[in-house]
Amino acid sequence: MNKTSATPFSIPEELLGLPDIEIISSELINNDHILIRVKSTADKIVCRKCGRNCESHGLGQKIKIRHLSILGYITYIELRQKRGICKKCDDKTSIQNLEWHRPGSTYTKAYEEHILLSMINGTATDVSICEGISDTMVQNIIDNNIGGAVNWKRIKRIGLLGIDEIAIKKGHKDYLTIITSRIGNKNRIIAVLKGKEKATIVEFFRSIPKKKHKTIDAICCDMYEGYVNAAKDVFCKDAPIIIDRFHVAKLYRESLIAVRKIELRKLRRDLSSAQYSELKHAISILVNKNELYSKKDKEHLELLFKHSPTLKLAYKLARKLTGIYNKKHRKKTANKKIHNWVAKVKKSNLTCFNKFIKTLTKHQEYITNYFIDRNTSGFVEGINNKIKVIKRRCYGLTNVKNFFQRIFLDLEGYGIYLKNQTVTA
């Protein structure tokens, strides 16, 4: 039978960073971990039923609580909690709660915050290996500190609200709707919802406290009608709904790409190999650049446009629409300019923009809301990229609650837990 080796040594109470305790003894056990026996110096014991102060009534059983490591050693706090009896609650016995310990937990709050910090940009498996605890224990710590849904008490203003979706699994039609917000440079996760149906979005929007509605600056989304109609049904005139300019640009550029492919096929058929070869630089400019062209680029493009007037006209019209977006117009002016643009396209007899114009006309009210404050959902795309990294890092996440917790940690964890962390080793 192995004997336990205990080496006593002194640890100053300041090193623990725990209030209302006095160290009785501290030992290095088997050159493996540190055990620190403490007693509470706080007198107040609150009744678990009525909340009144109790009369002292001895001590409870010993509990062993893991704390932050000291000098590289796993550290445990051993404590016998004070007990009290409430005379007004039929002599009900209560245990003293201490500021640094969550009732029922086998960890100090400082250690739990250390685990949460370690989870930022990490995985439960990595943290469990480093700390010598199970994945389940790591998840329990997360559950004890972070809920599976937004805590509206923490949010004073919502700011810019963004709605988008991600696929849970590549190639499948299983989606999660991600609702986020942005104030200044700070992004916040608001909700992770199963699916992307309008009813689901409406139900969540209606769960937002009414007094928070007026703190929404605008609602940004793509052209998916489920999102647009859900926002319209719930928020009405509380905040403008904006169909993101980059989704609009993607649509008319797709129309442009379609006509470019058709025209290039014609040129490849009608021109000699030598003539078509001269156009390759111009073609690469159109493929690789969206709108900004140098003087040299324009010279190359003119050669291509000389052979294809249709392509020249299509690119000219597309750049005209981009120019409308790039200038700071009022909404009324933007509406007028877009109407004029549509009229020019129809007059040109080009058909490549027909599908886009139909969509533009249908959603123009929400598209031109962009010109009120020039808000976009670019921040949503940035968060979605972070979410994709989380998915890859964790080899996929399908639990909506866990997904919300992991996004919350990566977006807000440092701001919350880093400033609370007490460094003791």
C-alpha atoms as one frame of an Amber mdcrd trajectory, in Angstrom:
protein
   0.000   0.000   0.000   1.438   3.369  -1.023   1.960   5.865   1.749   0.770
   9.424   1.335   3.612  11.909   1.362   2.664  15.359   2.673   5.177  18.217
   2.748   3.979  21.244   4.746   4.783  24.718   3.467   3.510  28.228   3.940
   1.263  30.035   1.459   0.241  33.665   2.031  -3.534  34.185   1.953  -3.075
  36.989  -0.621  -1.790  34.414  -3.109  -5.163  32.625  -3.146  -7.124  35.778
  -3.938 -10.103  34.459  -1.912 -11.885  36.816   0.528 -13.216  35.856   3.974
 -10.925  32.882   4.591  -8.070  32.023   6.929  -5.503  29.362   6.016  -5.187
  26.630   8.648  -2.525  24.553   6.875  -1.130  23.856   3.404   0.674  20.770
   2.117   2.195  19.396  -1.058   0.698  15.898  -1.372   2.825  13.201  -3.055
   4.660  15.929  -4.977   1.494  15.973  -7.124  -0.995  18.532  -5.834  -1.390
  21.184  -3.175  -4.052  20.896  -0.469  -4.901  24.081   1.432  -7.144  23.765
   4.496  -9.051  26.947   5.235 -11.824  28.225   7.467 -14.361  30.938   6.815
 -13.964  34.264   8.650 -17.392  35.522   7.524 -20.164  35.408  10.124 -23.242
  35.964   7.959 -25.300  32.854   7.150 -28.422  33.442   5.026 -31.493  31.204
   5.301 -31.957  29.261   2.070 -35.746  29.614   2.377 -36.582  33.130   3.599
 -33.294  34.978   3.103 -33.028  36.121   6.735 -29.872  35.841   8.804 -29.482
  32.551  10.696 -28.015  31.719  14.068 -24.691  29.868  13.889 -25.023  26.102
  14.321 -21.696  24.330  13.894 -19.956  23.203  10.729 -20.919  21.081   7.748
 -18.948  18.245   6.164 -15.562  18.821   4.557 -15.693  19.805   0.896 -12.770
  19.795  -1.539 -12.804  22.608  -4.117 -10.389  22.955  -7.014  -8.694  26.336
  -7.327  -6.236  27.932  -9.763  -2.897  26.112  -9.984  -0.032  27.387  -7.840
   3.587  26.939  -9.002   2.337  24.509 -11.647   0.643  22.231  -9.110  -3.075
  21.391  -9.130  -4.497  23.144  -6.078  -7.435  22.181  -3.859  -9.131  24.143
  -1.087 -10.499  22.068   1.821 -13.264  23.745   3.785 -15.917  22.951   6.365
 -18.747  25.366   5.648 -20.496  27.071   8.525 -24.092  26.067   9.204 -26.934
  28.124  10.595 -30.493  27.601  11.838 -33.386  29.929  10.991 -35.836  30.155
  13.911 -38.527  31.647  11.662 -38.492  28.739   9.212 -39.122  25.860  11.630
 -35.431  25.444  12.456 -34.406  24.926   8.836 -30.634  24.425   8.504 -28.713
  26.454   5.908 -25.105  26.346   4.738 -23.033  29.526   4.466 -22.425  30.686
   0.898 -19.089  32.354   0.183 -18.427  34.984  -2.484 -15.727  32.942  -4.224
 -17.648  29.657  -4.498 -20.806  28.657  -6.351 -23.035  26.437  -4.125 -22.830
  22.796  -5.200 -19.761  23.352  -7.395 -16.458  21.526  -6.889 -14.546  24.522
  -8.309 -13.873  28.071  -7.178 -15.361  30.822  -9.338 -11.822  31.899 -10.288
 -11.082  28.391 -11.587 -14.336  28.305 -13.561 -13.409  31.626 -15.188  -9.973
  30.182 -15.996 -11.679  27.277 -17.803 -13.947  29.670 -19.719 -10.937  31.737
 -20.815  -9.167  28.565 -21.945 -12.222  27.627 -24.032 -12.021  30.821 -26.118
 -10.718  29.778 -29.537 -10.143  26.304 -28.082 -11.974  22.997 -27.690 -13.412
  21.141 -24.713 -11.131  18.180 -25.449  -7.973  20.317 -25.409  -8.990  22.042
 -22.167  -9.945  18.755 -20.487  -6.527  17.246 -21.348  -4.614  20.308 -20.102
  -6.595  20.531 -16.857  -7.035  16.826 -16.167 -10.830  16.998 -16.043 -13.433
  15.397 -18.309 -15.179  16.976 -21.304 -18.419  16.680 -19.344 -16.977  18.707
 -16.463 -15.835  21.402 -18.898 -19.334  21.556 -20.383 -20.869  21.695 -16.878
 -18.734  24.744 -16.089 -19.885  26.385 -19.326 -23.534  25.580 -18.521 -23.186
  27.024 -14.989 -21.878  30.333 -16.314 -23.398  30.804 -19.770 -27.008  30.172
 -20.654 -28.214  28.817 -23.964 -29.957  32.080 -24.858 -29.346  35.808 -24.625
 -29.617  37.504 -21.230 -31.589  40.651 -22.012 -30.665  42.194 -18.641 -27.081
  42.513 -19.899 -28.107  44.394 -23.035 -29.014  48.075 -22.765 -29.037  48.756
 -26.511 -29.305  46.343 -29.435 -27.969  48.681 -32.125 -27.715  47.201 -35.619
 -29.479  43.819 -35.794 -28.226  41.275 -38.336 -29.916  38.082 -39.582 -28.231
  35.344 -41.596 -28.089  31.559 -41.815 -25.404  28.890 -41.897 -25.607  25.233
 -42.913 -25.059  22.814 -40.024 -23.552  20.231 -42.357 -22.064  20.805 -45.781
 -24.315  19.552 -48.562 -27.365  19.268 -46.292 -30.380  21.551 -46.056 -30.188
  21.799 -42.260 -29.798  25.447 -41.330 -29.285  27.526 -38.232 -30.379  31.159
 -38.204 -27.781  33.399 -36.574 -29.034  36.680 -35.091 -26.350  39.153 -34.067
 -26.040  42.807 -33.149 -23.411  45.503 -33.458 -22.827  48.751 -31.550 -19.724
  50.654 -32.635 -17.024  48.017 -33.085 -18.557  45.512 -30.681 -20.337  42.443
 -32.048 -22.728  40.392 -29.924 -24.497  37.074 -30.467 -28.238  37.439 -29.862
 -29.624  34.032 -30.843 -28.985  30.755 -32.627 -32.278  29.354 -33.965 -33.021
  25.954 -35.481 -34.046  26.320 -39.134 -34.861  29.499 -41.058 -38.649  29.457
 -41.220 -40.509  32.729 -40.774 -42.548  31.381 -37.823 -39.355  30.577 -35.888
 -37.929  34.045 -36.509 -41.221  35.759 -35.581 -41.426  33.779 -32.327 -37.929
  34.912 -31.333 -38.501  38.540 -32.341 -41.635  38.619 -30.192 -39.583  37.355
 -27.231 -37.431  40.513 -27.368 -38.608  42.857 -24.577 -40.768  45.651 -25.990
 -38.629  48.359 -24.417 -35.642  47.045 -26.366 -37.401  47.518 -29.735 -36.648
  51.240 -29.811 -32.942  50.542 -29.233 -32.714  48.781 -32.632 -31.093  51.141
 -35.168 -31.857  48.950 -38.203 -32.352  45.312 -39.216 -29.968  44.016 -41.904
 -30.566  40.810 -43.849 -30.408  39.275 -47.320 -33.412  38.994 -49.670 -34.864
  35.879 -48.051 -38.533  36.746 -47.556 -38.802  34.783 -44.313 -36.398  37.224
 -42.651 -37.825  40.352 -44.269 -41.453  39.483 -43.475 -40.676  38.352 -39.930
 -38.966  41.678 -39.182 -41.813  43.603 -40.862 -44.522  41.736 -38.895 -42.917
  42.275 -35.472 -41.074  45.575 -35.591 -43.337  47.453 -38.017 -42.026  51.027
 -37.867 -39.695  50.564 -34.875 -36.646  50.150 -37.139 -35.913  50.206 -40.889
 -35.333  46.869 -42.627 -32.280  46.953 -44.883 -31.551  44.436 -47.614 -27.773
  44.391 -47.610 -26.062  46.172 -50.523 -23.550  43.343 -51.012 -26.341  40.839
 -51.615 -27.823  43.233 -54.165 -24.419  43.659 -55.833 -23.977  39.890 -55.950
 -27.224  39.557 -57.918 -26.496  42.121 -60.615 -22.908  40.884 -60.929 -24.249
  37.373 -61.489 -26.313  38.807 -64.355 -23.161  40.430 -65.685 -21.174  37.197
 -65.428 -23.894  35.383 -67.383 -23.756  37.849 -70.298 -19.944  37.847 -70.213
 -19.843  34.061 -70.619 -22.262  34.196 -73.552 -20.304  36.974 -75.296 -16.941
  35.283 -74.770 -18.266  32.059 -76.241 -19.329  34.027 -79.331 -15.929  35.728
 -79.602 -14.090  32.429 -79.221 -16.185  31.092 -82.106 -15.978  34.154 -84.380
 -12.382  35.363 -83.857  -9.153  33.704 -84.868  -6.927  32.166 -82.202  -4.473
  35.064 -82.478  -7.234  37.691 -82.127  -8.806  35.933 -79.122  -5.386  35.553
 -77.502  -5.007  39.361 -77.577  -8.146  39.641 -75.409  -6.962  37.345 -72.621
  -5.552  40.159 -70.464  -8.814  42.095 -70.723 -10.795  38.968 -69.861  -8.658
  38.379 -66.755  -9.298  41.987 -65.668 -13.068  41.445 -65.893 -12.858  38.119
 -64.067 -10.581  39.299 -61.237 -11.657  42.909 -60.681 -15.121  44.078 -59.730
 -15.087  47.776 -60.481 -11.787  49.640 -60.039  -9.752  49.859 -63.249  -6.440
  51.618 -63.952  -5.760  53.569 -67.152  -3.907  50.550 -68.559  -6.810  48.252
 -67.649  -9.197  50.508 -69.526  -7.037  50.344 -72.653  -7.140  46.544 -72.592
 -10.894  46.570 -71.927 -11.569  48.895 -74.865 -10.075  46.295 -77.217 -12.450
  43.668 -75.827 -15.445  46.028 -75.888 -14.679  46.899 -79.519 -15.451  43.274
 -80.398 -18.460  43.067 -78.052 -20.626  46.235 -77.714 -23.195  44.200 -75.737
 -20.607  43.365 -73.086 -19.493  46.998 -72.979 -23.044  48.210 -72.422 -23.713
  45.606 -69.713 -20.549  46.554 -67.802 -21.300  50.244 -68.185 -24.773  49.779
 -66.683 -23.465  47.588 -63.859 -20.849  50.156 -62.931 -23.497  52.867 -63.069
 -25.512  51.037 -60.397 -22.371  50.547 -58.297 -21.737  54.282 -58.612 -25.203
  55.026 -57.196 -24.373  52.885 -54.143 -20.947  54.458 -53.668 -22.250  58.031
 -53.475 -23.931  59.412 -50.364 -27.473  59.976 -51.614 -30.597  60.510 -49.580
 -33.127  57.700 -49.861 -35.464  59.751 -52.051 -32.629  60.646 -54.455 -31.401
  57.036 -54.538 -34.900  55.796 -55.411 -35.076  58.269 -58.283 -31.644  57.295
 -59.623 -32.459  53.580 -59.422 -35.729  54.185 -61.317 -33.718  55.996 -63.989
 -31.220  53.118 -64.107 -34.010  50.590 -64.660 -35.422  52.768 -67.463 -31.993
  52.876 -69.167 -31.650  49.079 -68.985 -35.093  48.590 -70.533 -34.313  51.131
 -73.243 -31.037  49.328 -74.062 -32.921  46.117 -74.938 -30.476  44.108 -72.776
 -32.203  41.105 -71.238 -29.424  39.932 -68.886 -30.696  42.178 -66.039 -34.402
  41.233 -66.356 -34.436  38.795 -63.418 -32.452  41.214 -61.260 -34.785  44.131
 -62.104 -37.776  42.048 -61.063 -36.162  41.392 -57.671 -34.999  45.009 -57.378
 -38.502  46.357 -58.022 -40.047  43.947 -55.521 -37.668  44.851 -52.680 -36.733
  48.434 -53.572 -38.210  49.907 -50.383 -35.851  47.801 -48.227 -32.918  48.041
 -50.638 -32.933  51.852 -50.595 -33.192  51.928 -46.779 -29.418  51.465 -47.024
 -29.140  55.142 -47.978 -30.632  56.302 -44.651 -27.456  55.596 -42.641 -25.498
  53.386 -45.084 -25.668  50.382 -42.757 -24.745  46.925 -44.053 -24.648  43.394
 -42.659 -20.927  43.096 -43.347 -20.365  42.446 -39.642 -22.722  39.432 -39.882
 -20.564  37.905 -42.626 -17.511  38.431 -40.410 -19.208  36.622 -37.527 -20.297
  33.831 -39.877 -16.665  33.287 -40.857 -15.795  32.965 -37.167 -18.661  30.485
 -36.727 -17.347  28.372 -39.609 -13.977  28.256 -37.834 -15.731  27.116 -34.624
 -17.460  24.345 -36.594 -14.186  23.118 -38.058 -12.370  23.392 -34.745 -15.021
  21.357 -32.951 -15.543  18.912 -35.854 -19.127  20.098 -36.179 -21.654  21.352
 -33.641 -25.319  20.410 -33.931 -26.554  21.330 -30.451 -28.114  24.812 -30.708
 -27.459  25.646 -27.044 -23.781  24.630 -27.240 -23.418  26.550 -30.500 -24.723
  29.717 -28.834 -22.374  29.235 -25.863 -19.299  28.744 -28.061 -20.076  31.789
 -30.220 -20.730  33.833 -27.058 -17.359  32.810 -25.594 -15.411  33.606 -28.771
 -17.126  36.984 -29.260 -17.462  38.233 -25.682 -15.383  35.938 -23.460 -12.240
  38.072 -23.178 -14.231  41.192 -22.349 -16.083  39.431 -19.520 -13.691  36.884
 -18.009 -10.240  38.318 -18.659 -10.895  41.392 -16.535 -12.332  39.158 -13.764
  -9.423  36.707 -13.770  -7.278  36.709 -10.633  -3.745  35.573 -11.428  -2.353
  33.589  -8.535   0.442  31.597 -10.136
